């Protein structure tokens, strides 16, 4: 690779003169600049991105910090960010916090040291605690989260509360009353609005939520949580279950098959996210589709507007109910017997 030192030797000038000429510095004479540019072109010189960034005070790099790579839904969000960034000429610095507050803060500090132009924080469980950090950061930041954050922090989110209501109402419309909720222990920020939507949908129909039908898995593996929960829901006379995400729901379907529980005849199951695997599960999974790719793209666009100091605001995306084969009408109430009195 040709460097400014190669050009300096060929032009018989100092490397600093070459550097100034390539940057268009008027301290270098017109004739000298023209000769240096001609030699650079002849040698096939291409300026490094680092050099360009030094002159513009920009790194053309966006830090994307995510809590985990195990969740397929998060992967789709990152895909949306990366595609939009590539179209606009930005590089992505990707880091994973593994749901650890200290690790997440270390990554944010490292991003600041590397002079990234902006930060996208995905599915952080601790973002609500960072209001002061965001104020002090002085780096444009967008958070993809269900949490309520400082007014100065831009948030792009799916409407988890309304989506959970939509899922629960679908089961209620099918005639189910004993509807369970299968949650996870490691996503409190996003779980809170989903549980609230589930509870409120039941209450709006005059059904008192039964705490026995709310099971929170204690494993980080959401598939395993779902698999283990299958017999418990049936033992507690649930006829339908709304799951925190598709991974939990697909695990629940697998657990039902293992225990001889037929879906949807004995138990209807609804997931959340509509990951690619949902349509290929057995049976194909009814779920709430979240526009994850669009959320990722919107987060990057919103960040760039903030970087350019243009007016922008937080965004919320609605979910869409996708009905497949894992839900069916609930058990019918027996018809009241009519007893005829003789005499």
N, C-alpha and C positions, 0 to 999 in steps of 0.2 A: 504494500500500500504506500502510495506517494505521500510524503509529509512536507510540512513547510520548510524543513531543513533541506530536503532535496531541491525544492524550488529556490531556496536561498543560495545553494551552491551553484546551481545553473545560472542564476541571475547575478551572481557575485555581489549579493547584498546580505545584510544580517537577517536572521529569522524574524526578529521583531519588525523589521521593515516589511517583510512579506506578510506578516500577520496584519499589520495596519493597512497595507494595500488591499488585502482580501476583504477587509471590513469597510473599505471605502473611506478610510481616514484621509482628510485633506492635508495632513502634514506630509504626506508622500506626494512628490511631484507627479503631474499628469503623465509625463512620458515614462517615468519609472513604474507607475501603477499599470500602465498599458502593457509594458514589457513583462511585468510579473504575471499579469493575468494571462498573457499569451503563452508564457512558459508553463503556467499551471494547467492551462487547457491542453497544451501539447503533451504534457506528462500524464494527463488523465487524473489530475487531482480532484478528489471529492472531499469537501469539508466534513468533519465528523459532526455527529449530532451534539456532542458535548460542546464543541466549539460554537456551534450555532446557538446553543442554549445560553452559553455564557454571554454572548452578545445581546441576546433578547431578554435575559433575566428570567427565562422560562425553561422548564425541564421537559415540557410536552409529555409529562407522565402523570397518570392518575393512580393513586393508591386505592385498591379495592380490598377491604378488610371484611372477612366473613367469619362467622362463628364455627362453621363446620362444612366439610365437603361431603358428608355422608348423606345429606338430604338432597334428593334429586331435584326438588323444587328450587333450591338455592342455586344449583348448577345452571338451571335455565335462566335465572335472573342474571348470573354472571355472564352467560352467553350473550344476553341482550346488551349488557354494558360493553362487552368486548367488541361486538359487531359494530355498535354505534361509534365506539372510540376509534376503531380501525378506519371507518369511513371518514372520520374527521381528523385523522392523522395523529392520534394520541396513542402512547404506549400504556400498558397496564402493569402495575406492580401489585401482584396478588399475595396476600398473606392470610393465615388462618389463626384464629385466637383459641380454638378448642373450648369456647365458652368460659375462658378464664379472664377475669377482670384485669389482673396484673399483666397478663400477656397482651391483651388488647391495648392497654395503655402504653406498653413498650413499643408495640407496632406503630401506634400513632406518633410516638416520639421519634422513632426511626424515620417514618415518612416525612416528618418535619425536617429532620436533619438532611434528608436527601432532596429537600426543596421541591417536593412534588407540587404540582399546580392545584390539585384538589384531592379530596378524599370521599369515597363512597363507603359507608359503613352498613353492612348487611346483617340483619337478624341478630343484632347485638342484644343481649339480655340485660346489659348494664347501661345502655345509652342514656336513660333517664337520669342517671347519677352524674352525667358528664356536663351539665349545663355550664359550670364555671370553666371546665376544660375547653369547651367549644368557644366560649367567649375569649379565652386567652390564646387560642390556637392561631388565629389570624390566617387560616387556610380555608378557602371555601369548602364546605362539607355538606353532603346530602346523606341522610340516614334512611334506609329502607327498613321500616319498623312499624309496629302497631302501637308503640308507646307514645304518650303525650310528652312532647319535649318543649324546650325553651322556644319562644316565638321567633328567635333569631335563627333557629335550626330548621332547615328545609327537610321535610319528610315526604317520602313517596311510599304509599302503602296500599295493600289490598284491604277491602272493607270486610274484615274478619267477622265483626259482629253481625252485620246484615247477612253475610254468607251463611253463618251458623244458623240464623233464623230460617233462612231459605231451606237449608238441609233438614232441619227439624220439622218445619211445616210440611215438607214433602212427605215425611213419615206420618205425620198427623193426618194429612189428607188421605193417606192410604188406610186410615183406620187404626193405626197403632196408638196405644196409650202407654204401655210399659216400654218406654224408649230409654235406652242407656246411653252413656257418654264414655268413650274410651280416650283418656288423656295421656300425657307424657309428663315427666317430672322436670325435664331439662329445658323447657321452652315457656317459662312463666309469662313472658311479655305477650306472646301471641296467643297463649292458651286462655288468658283472662277474658278477652272479648269473645272468644269462641264459646266458652262456658256460659258467659252472660247471655249470648244470643240463644243458646240451647235452653237455658232456664226461662228466659223471657218468652220464648215461643210456646213453651209448655204452659206457663202461667196465663198467657193470653187466651188459651183455650180452656181455662178452668181446671188444669191438671196440676196438682201439687207435686213438684219434683221429688223423687225418692232418692235420698243420699246413697242407698244401697246400690243404685244403678249407675253411680258415677265411680268408675275405676281409673286410677292413675297408675300407669306402669312405672316401675322403679328401675328399668333398664335403659341404658343409652341406646340400645338397639330397639328401634320402634317396631320392627317386624316381630322380634321375639316377644315384645309386650303384647302385641295383638294375638299371637299364637297362644300365649299362656292364658289369655283372658276368656277364651271361647267357652269353656265349661262353666265359668263363674256367672256369666250373663244368663245362660240357660237355667242354671240352678236358681237364679234370682227372678226367674219368670219374665225376663226381657223378651220382647218379640222383635225388637229393632235396636240398632246401635248406630249412633253418629260418632265417627272417629276423628281424632285431632288431625290426622293426615292420611294420605293414601298408603304410606308404608305400614302404619298401624292397622288400617283396614285390610290390606292384603295379608298381613300376618294373621288377622282374625279369620279371614276366609280359609287360610291354610289350617288353622287350629280347628275350625268347624269340620273340615273334611276329615281330619285325624280322629275326631271324636264322634263322627257319624252324625253331625248336626247339618241338616240340609239348608242351604241358602238358595233362594229366599223363603222357602216354604216354612221353615221353623224360625229363621232369624233373618231379618232384612238388615243390610249393612250399607252405610253411606260413608264415603271418604271425603278428603279435602285436598285440593291442589290440581287434580287431573294430571298426574305424571304419566309418562309414556306407558308404563307398565299397567296402568289402570284398565286400559281397554283390552289387555291380554290376560288379565287374571281370570280365575275360574270360580264363579261366573264373572263376566265383565262387570267392572265396578261402577255403580252409581256414585257420582262425586260432584264436588263443587269446583269448577274450573276457575283458576286464578290466572290472569293474563301475565304470567311471569316474564316472558320475553319482553312484552310491552312495558312492564314495570322497570326492567333493567334499562331499556332504551330511554325511557322517560327520565330515569334518575340521572343518566349521563347528560342528557340535554338540559335538565334543570341545573345540574352542576355547572355546565359551561355558561349558562346565562348568569349564574351567580359570579363566576370567574370574570365575566365581562362587565360585572356590576350593572347588569340589566335587571329590570323589575321581574320578579317571578314569585311563585307561591307553591305551597305544598300541594300534593296531588293524591287523590284517593280513587282506586279502581274498583268497580263492582265485580262480584263473582257471578258465575253462570251455572245453573244446575244442569248437569249432564246425566240423563236417566239411561241406565243400561239394565243389566239383568240381575243385579244383586238386591233389588227391592221389589216387594209385591204387597198386595193388600194384607192387612192384619187379620187376626182371627175374628171371625164374626161372632157377635153376641148371640147366644141362643134365643130363639123366639120364645116368648112367654107362653106357657101352656094354658090353654083355656079349659077350665073344668066346668062341665055342665052339671047343674044340680037337678036331681030327680025329684019329682013330686010336685 
